[in-house]
């Protein structure tokens, strides 16, 4: 709430700054999920003022997902892809009177049909029994912050609904900070808690790096227009090396890694691990 007060004061001084609108939207969303509608309003303003910032698209899409508005989520991502891939000018040529916000909320092809998730619910189900399961596991790594934890609840629910209820592979959540309450709520979100395992890990420097060398590593790395935190680089190192040393994985031949914000929105009617085999 204190952050919101400061941001609102900043808005009163300079209402044309898109980052202020965006940060205020994030602040509303973080204060309470019930304020996500207010967050949407500010995030849309940020995009109107600066349609070339991918973070604005992504967080708006994320917020629509929290509101269970999957078509608008996909519409935002559609606008982001078109904008960043070929430039907004090509999209304006298709809809000469449409700005970014107008396109996303009135012209995107994702607004022309029933919500994706509802389509999947009424789709004809396959009558074929699943073949023998492969030696495989589904992996997540969580969670950097509260938003990522919230994303994971949505991701697990969708994974179970559209894949795991038919292909019952174990799902392992690797983590370094989840508490017992988090695990209970995540298990409830997945609906098949007997398939869900939690494994605590430590994200750290490579084991063979000396303390002297560790002290030389900057907390933030500025590269390719981004600022990469030490935690992010620990995660990258984990997936390049340490993950293959986990005793837990030695029994499996395949793994499918999903991010906390990997949202499956329609039925997967085949065993992805059979495709790997």
Secondary structure, DSSP 8 states (H G I E B T S, - for coil): -HHHHHHHHHHHH-TT-HHHHHHHHHHHHHH-GGGHHHHHHHHHHHHHH-TT-HHHHHHHHHHHHHTT-HHHHHHHHHHHHHHHHH-HHHHHHHSTT--HHHIIIII-GGGSSS-HHHHHHHS----S------SEEEEEEE-SSHHHHHHHHHHHHHHIIIIITTS--EEEEEESS--HHHHHHHHHHHS-GGGEEEEE----S-TT--HHHHHTS-SEEEETTEEEEHHHHHHHHHHHTGGGG-GGGTT-SEEEE--TT----S---S-HHHHH-
